[in-house]
């Protein structure tokens, strides 16, 4: 099922919500097509631990995740996407909360996500700037939390409908949370191993990728990166497809 096509049909009469103002701790996000290219950083020679056995196979769920993400019968697709994105955000935020003491301005002076990749932020002046990873992640999490609390974006009251902007908004949320996943894998997988949480984190991320692909939230270039500037998790995406964890 095409998430965006089904939403388009079911939301034709929904009123357009008022324009949101910039949140106090977050710069205005650009459209997904206008984000600046990532900036290079120093290459790392060694193979990431998350691609090494037995860690790459560690999981709480066995088999293909496609069956888990399928929309249940009689459940509205918008409700299904919204509640799953809420759960993904909550679980990822909990993981980051545990790792936050390891993710500091000193240890992570940039939002790195690969051997040659740093994500940049668009500030209030619409300029691309480097931010320490904890600052970047705080901006993302605060922005997402504000959206979740906004009845115009995530309606919870009876009679309220999702706005026509919901598909583009949720796709942007997906992209930004993907960047948080990418940084944690790249910079903090050793700490995840020390906590013996790699099966939980791998399963959460595999679920996230499968869900994004099924409902057209995932842009493959956000996982694979650009020529010469790959995203670290791109190799994990390929590995899990080869293993049958993700649909090819």
N, C-alpha and C positions, 0 to 999 in steps of 0.2 A: 504493500500500500504506500502511496506517496503521501507523506505527512503534509507537505505544503499544498498539494492539490486538494486533499480532503478538507484542510482548514479553509482554503479559499472558498469552497462551496458552502461550508457551514457557517461562515462568518460574514456573509455579504451584507447583512443588515446591522451588524454590530457598529455602534457609534465609535468614532475616532477619539481616543483619550486625549486629555490635555497634554501639552508638551512638558516633559520633566525638566526641572532645573538640575544643574550640576550638583552632585552631592558634595558635602563639605570636605571629604577626604579623597575625592576621586576627580581626576581630570575627565573631560568629555571624551567619550570613545568615538573614534571615526568609524565610518562604514567598513565592512570587512574587505572591501575592494581597495580602500585607500590607506591601509596600514602601511607604515614605512618598512623597508626591508630590514632584516636583522643585521646587526653589526658583528664583524668577526672578532674572535678572541683567540687566545693561545691554544693550539691543538694539543689534545691529550693522546699519548701514544698507546696506552693499554686498552684492552677490550673491556667494556663495561661489565660489571659483575652481574647486572640483570640479564645479560645475554648468555651467561655461563651456566652450565649444568652444575648442581641441581636447581639453581635458583629460578631459571627461566621456566622450569616445569612446575614450580611450587604454586599450588592453587587450592582453594576450598571447594571449587566446583569442577567436576570432570565433564569432558565433552564440549560440544559447541554451544556458545552462548546465544545463538540465534533463537533457540526455543524459549529462552528466558525473557527476551525483549519483546516477544510478539504481543500485540495488543489483545487483551482479553475480550471475549465476546460481550457485547452490550455496553462496553466502556467507551466513552467519547475519546477520540484520539488526542484532543487538546488536553483533556484532564489527565490522560495517560502520560503524555509528554511532560506536563507540568509537575505531576507528583514524582515522576522519576528524576527530573532535574533537581527538584527539592531534595530528594534523598541523596543524589550524587553530591550536591553541594554540602549537605550536612556531614556525610561520611568523609569527604575530602577535607573539610574544615577540621574535623576531629583528628584526622591524621596529621594535618599541618600543626595543630595545636600541640601535639606530642613532640613534633620535630622542631618547633619554633626556637627552642633554646640552642639548637645547632645551626639555625639559619639566622645569622646576624649580619650586620653591615660589614663586619670585619671578615667573616668567613665567606660571605656571598655578596661582594660589592656590586655585582651585576646580576640581572635575571638570566643566568646562563641555562641553556637547555641542550647543549651539544658541544662537541669539540671546537667548533668555530661559530657558535651561535649565542648571541645575547639578544633578548627581546628588549625593545625600547618602548617608552611611554609617550603618549601625546599629551602635552601639558595644556594649560589654559590658553596659551598663546599659539596653540596648534603646531608646536615644535616638537620634534622627536628628541627625547632626552633619556639618558641612562639613569636608572634608579637601582639602588640596592634591592636584592631579591625580597627581603622582608617588607620593604616599603611597597614594592610593586604588588606583592601578594595581598598586603593589607588593603590597598586600593581596590583590587579586584574583589576581594571578599566583602568589603564594605559596600561596594556598588551592587553586587549580587544580592546581599541581604536587604538593601533598600528596595530593590525590585521585588523581592519576595514579600516584603511588607506593604507593597503598593497594590491596593485593590484594583487599580486600573490596569495593572499588568498581570497579576496573579489573583483573580477574583475568587473569593471564598464564600461570599454571601449568596443566598438563594436568589435567583433571577438575574444575577450579573453574568455577562458574557465576556469571553476573551476578546481583546481588541484586534483589529486587523493588522496591527504592528507586531502581534505576538510571534509569528514565525521568524521575522528578522531579529527581534530582540532575543529570542531563545537561542537562535543560532550564534549570536554574538556571545551570549553567556557561555555556550558550549565551547566556543573557541578560547575564551579567556581561562576557563577552568582547565582546558586541555594544556594550556601553558603552565599552569601550576603543577599539574601531573608531570609534565616534561621536566620542570626544574627539580622536583623531588626525586625523580628517577636519576637524573644526571648528577645532582650534587649531594643527595642524601640517602642513596640506596644502602650505603654501608651502615648508616644508623638504623635503617629499617631492618637490616639483617641482624644487627645487634639486639633489636627488640623482638626478633623472631616473628616479625609481622609480614614477611614477604608473601606468604600464601594469601593473606587478607588483602594486601595492597595490590598484588597481581590480579586477583579476582575482581576487585573493584574496578581496576583500570580496564581489564578485558571486557567487563560488563559495559563500561562507559563507551568503549570503542564500538562494540557491537550495537549498542543502542543508537549511537550517533550515525552509524552507517545505515541502519534500518530506517531511520526517520529523517534522513537527508540533512542532518545537522553537521555532519563531519565533512570537511573539505580535505581531500587527501593530501593536498600540498601543505596543510598545517601539520600533518603527521610526518610527511616525507621531507619537507623543507624545500629549499631551492638549490639549484646546481652549485656545488662548491660550499654550500652552507646547510648541511643536513641537520635534521632534528634527531637527537639521540634515540628517541622512542620509535623512530621510523624503522630501525632495524628490528625492534621488538615486535612491531606490527607485522613485518614480514615473517619473522620467526613463528609467531603464533598462528599465522595463516598456514604456514607449512605444517605445523603440528595439528591443525584441525580445530584449534580453539576458536579462531575467528573464521567466518565464511570467506572464501576466496572471492 
